Amino acid sequence: MFKDFILKASHSFLASLMLLTIVGPFTEANGLDSPWPYYSFIIIVALTLTIFRKKWLTVPLLLCSFFITVYYYFPFSNQVAKNWFQSLANELKNNISQVINGNASYFPELLALLIFLSISLLFLRLAINYHHWLTAFFFSLGYLLTLAAVNYTNVTPQLITLIGAALFFAYLEQMQDLPLKNFLLKSSISLISLIVIATLAWWIPVKQTALHTKVLKETNQLRRDLQAKDFYGILRRGRGGSIGQTGFGEDDSTLGGPIIPDESLVFTAKQSESHYWRVDSKNLYSGSGWSNTNYSSLTMTESPLILGDTYTNYLEDSLKVEISPERSIPYLPLPYGKVTWDVLNSETSLGFPEITYVPSTQRVNTKLFNYNAFSTVNYSYQLPDYSIADLQAASAFKQGEEAAYAQLPENLPERVRELAEELTKDSQSDYERVKRIETYLKLQGEFTYSLENAESVPDNRDYVDFFLFDSLIGYCEHFASAMVVLLRTIDIPTRWAKGFAPGTLVQEDSNGLKTYEIRNKDAHVWPEVFFEGIGWVPFEPTKSFNNPEQTNLLAAHNLCHNE
């Protein structure tokens, strides 16, 4: 009799442990509050099914714990019991109707909670009363792997705990015919081992383990298929954008982790040549991301406006650009060079729009695109005039204001500096040093460009160091950050520029005027290096990307100087 109770209690503990592994990821994925009410529900149900046998006692206890848990997450403005049950029924009816009719952009949280609570109750009863624990195991395993593959959740501690509980369950079945003394001894040793393993899995600070990375890599094709079917779009709309995605963002303080492409159109542009669309730059590297130390802005009231006039020399010929935003954007994307924008001749009946300029980053902020009456912007620009020979002859050593662009965190691992010195030894010029590091990241190093398989940075690790020496997988933010930091370690002033890649050519007329579509997936980051007597020069270390500025500059420079 005692042995039967111990077996039942063991089944109760293990089944609870299996289901507890999914509670945290479930509440996080569904935007629910603290997981502790759900934890409490599982524990109360397990204790009730283990201790009590009479249905007249177990059923009320189970129902009370069920609805108290639901009430915690969905109080419906703290209504009294009768009204609360009515509100619950109405909300549930609406949820079911939306799902059946296809009107729900995501699976409703209330319906998801009710389903998971019911499943938890069913699986606990099967495991505790009937010893059918495999159902709970495979359900929990499938859910965790799905979150790892689709939602990029790191579920390594949960998987270790779940597998440990399953092994203990299987071991119990082998030991149940042993004499009581042997059974207690072996089960106690197994239980202690399981507790130790689970504790280590949860408390050792491992953000991304080989197991999690393996899951991400093996499910790469699955995520691509889901992306093609707009599965991620549904999740983003339903969860308010909680899943990482491409696009121009303002907060770059914490970088890393997988993201997915966003096809949303940002603006279209008509022009004769493709180029980077520069928006902003950042100078302070914290070890986990980027920010700005000086964001003072000037209010611009004159017309025409002269923007981006930071180079020493410019080519004489001007190129024209017409930008048509698809949505409200708070900035004006610019090419490299001196931009002339005749604001008053841009045909707006709303008066002179609010425009501010940040000299330290060359960013142009404007509320212009909030106005529906102002749908396009026209400006012209002149390319900077310098050649490869000029770059080879110029010095990039920090001087005056550019010293701010040599900053590095004090705890940057020394091996980053050692790598930069090794790559640039015997270089004859600063330009050659820059190109060697660019070439290493782009061509020579064993790096892989991937949005989906990029790893999150473990706690207490430097973002660039982790990318250079451990993960070797990333996208433009990784490659650009690595180049900026490597160059700064050898005293070459560099900053982290961001904006958009050239976009997709969709049309070209007989006069050579080309129309480009720039989407969120074209959001891009690249390094800029300061050369004395020239200015800030963009480089491109990211695999699969080309530097349009170098191509345009060389072509225009050769054309102008051959005439």
Beta strands, then each sheet from edge to edge (+ up, - down):
strand 1: 265-271
strand 2: 277-282
strand 3: 284-285
strand 4: 290-291
strand 5: 298-299
strand 6: 305-307
strand 7: 319-325
strand 8: 338-341
strand 9: 355-358
strand 10: 363-366
strand 11: 377-382
strand 12: 448-449
strand 13: 473-474
strand 14: 494-500
strand 15: 504-508
strand 16: 514-519
strand 17: 523-531
strand 18: 535-538
sheet 1: 6+ 8- 11+ 7- 1+ 16- 15+
sheet 2: 2+ 14- 17+ 18-
sheet 3: 3+ 4-
sheet 4: 5+ 9- 10+
sheet 5: 12+ 13+
end
